[in-house]
Amino acid sequence: MSKKQYLTIFKLFLLLLIASPLKAGEDPFTVELEQVTVMNTPTLQSFAYAQSSGKWLLLAGRTNGLHGFGAPPSFPSKYQNRTMYVYDVATGQVWSRSTYQDISLSLADRLSSSNTNYTQVGNQLYVIGGYGIDSTEDSTTTFGCLTVIDVQETIDAIINNQSVASHIRTLEDTRMLCTGGELGYKDGYFYLYAGQRFYGDYASQYSEQYYNYAYSKFQVTDNGSTIGIANYSVYTDTTNLRRRDLNFVDAVYPDGTPYFINYGAVFDLSDLPWLNPVYLDDTGYTMDEGFTQLFQQYDCASLVMMDSISGNLYTTLFGGISYYYYDTVISQVVQDSAVPFVHDITYITKGADGTTNQDLLPIRMPYLIGAEAKLIPDTTVPQYENGVIKFHELTERTMVGYIYGGIHADTSNFGTSSASGDIYKVYITPKSVGISNISSEIPDSYRLEQNYPNPFNPSTRIKFSVPKSGFVRINIYNALGQRVSELVNEQLNSGTYEVTWYSDNFAAGVYFYTMDAGDFIQTKKMLLVK
């Protein structure tokens, strides 16, 4: 055995140890999925979406499962989604209109393609590129175009059976040749990240395939009838940006400054999934070689939350396709170079101290679903401007959005699959929720009150008072004196506060909570019953 082979095997052994689902600490939140029973929802994967006034606009993508790998056609034209849909979240009603009914054949082809790069900014949906049939050439290709759609007006037109043509503007531009990448928006600029170009049917022996090896940054001009591209720049890296079909999420630093994270992607120079994330902000991009992402490298439904108290950023990934998965039969993490569909739900914690970890949640997807699905957020949940949820402001079990569509696989590795029309509500319950300032009146001393209720199950409230500004810590300890939860760890102004502890994943028994503020230290006892 060569030294290189030995090191590779040793590294995989270490990865399996690191990926153990048995954690020393608790998960900071629980996730619940609740299926929504809706008739006539379209079955879609690799689609684009926008939302306005409680309604979704759905377009592009495919109506079948995973593409083929053999002789052409791998992407049969009959499975292109040639319809624009509107879905009413409150009533479950669905309206539709043919994409080819009102606009040019060329534009309709582009808005029926798969794996477009898109993002919504205000009332506009921006769609770039995509891979599909070019009817004028009778061939499969990657499109080079930018399209802007007025969301609310297009939704209204579809509902009222009217033309959508006046609400859509498009521009052909070879700089927009991209499929399987991602489009983000930050501080007035668009970021077109990674992706590929395919010419001919998708399969190595039948098509030309080129990675973009880059991300570009630009602005879009739009006067309501004509669009343009301004202040364009491109950044190339033929090694680290050789990526497509990835998880690209909006993120914020602890101070609220926005940036992007790319978790996973396919394929690296060894034709295996990427295990190192890329961070993209105003200073450029960096690849994190200190963190190994074992689970869910392929595009799947995702949810991002920032806890402004701890400074931790949580990115939850739902199902999808993964280089590693947790085998519930043997209770071990397994590596599979075939990159199978998985049930796993994990979250990646990017800590304020610079550390990054990925943990398995006890809940799993109900079946092999999640790849090319979307988590469509509930925009009424407290969030930053870029959509990252303000985790610290979640004070109870909260419905944060819906998982919709994607690929539904019958078996983990290359069996039959189909597009999904299922919808799942996603609920987040923090284990310890945000601090509430219940009185700004200045107390005369530090006080730590008895929790209420006590005994309790599954949650209890702790009230405390701070007579002057200062750093306050409140921690929970078990009967062995081991810290099991951190409720407060921040600078607070004078006042009276209340914090809630959720104890779902803790055993019944006696617990202690301690307040440490300046020279004040006090401990009280509480009883969890189940």
Secondary structure, DSSP 8 states (H G I E B T S, - for coil): --HHHHHHHHHHHHHHHHT-S--SS--SEEEEEEEE--SS---BBS-EEEEETTEEEEESSBSBSS---SSS-SS-GGGB--EEEEEETTT--EEEEETTTTS-HHHHHHTT-BS-EEEEETTEEEEE--EEEETTTTEEEE-EEEEEEEHHHHHHHHHTT---GGGEEEEEEEEEE-BS-EEEEETTEEEEE--EEEEESSSTTTEEEEE--EEEEEEEEE-SS-EEEEEEEEEE-TTTT--BS-EEEEEE-TTS-EEEEEE--B--TTSS---S-EEEETTEEEE-TT----S--S-BEEEEEEETTTTEEEEEEES-B-SEEEETTTTEEEE-TT--B--EEEEEEE-TTS-EEEEEEEEE-SSS--BT-EEEE-TTS-B-TTS-EEGGG--S-EEEEEEE--EEESSSSS--EEEB--EEEEEEEESB---EEEE-S--SS-EE---BSSSBSSEEEEEEEESSSEEEEEEEE-TTS-EEEEEEEEEE-SEEEEEEEE-TTS-SEEEEEEEEETTEEEEEEEEE--
